[in-house]
Amino acid sequence: MVRVLKPGGIFLFQYNGTKRPTMNWKGRLAWGAVDALWALDLRCASQAAARLLGFDPDTAGKSWRGASLRAGKVVETLRAVGGSAVQITGDQTAMAWCRGKKAAKVAP
């Protein structure tokens, strides 16, 4: 997202900052089966399994579903790509938010 911003542009995104899984063991097991089929390049079977389990088949093979990030890693990654975190709220919760901006263009 930083790449597509104009110099000085701002961004806001939500991420999971908790250390705990965001779904119970049943959800992790069900999504694990769907994702295993996807990883085996059985995409139609993966989407069919998702549909059968009552999940949105378009989310099969996606990695988010609660992937946990640490605020320090978010800040470090933003710096590495020319951005900065101005504010992080909800750290260590499943609804953490990062507000930041892309570095202003440096005059030659």
Secondary structure by P-SEA (a helix, b strand, c coil): ccccccccccccccccccccccccaaaaaaaaaaaaaaaacaaaaaaaaaaaacccccccccccccccccaaaaaaaaaaacccccccccccccbbbbbbbccccccc
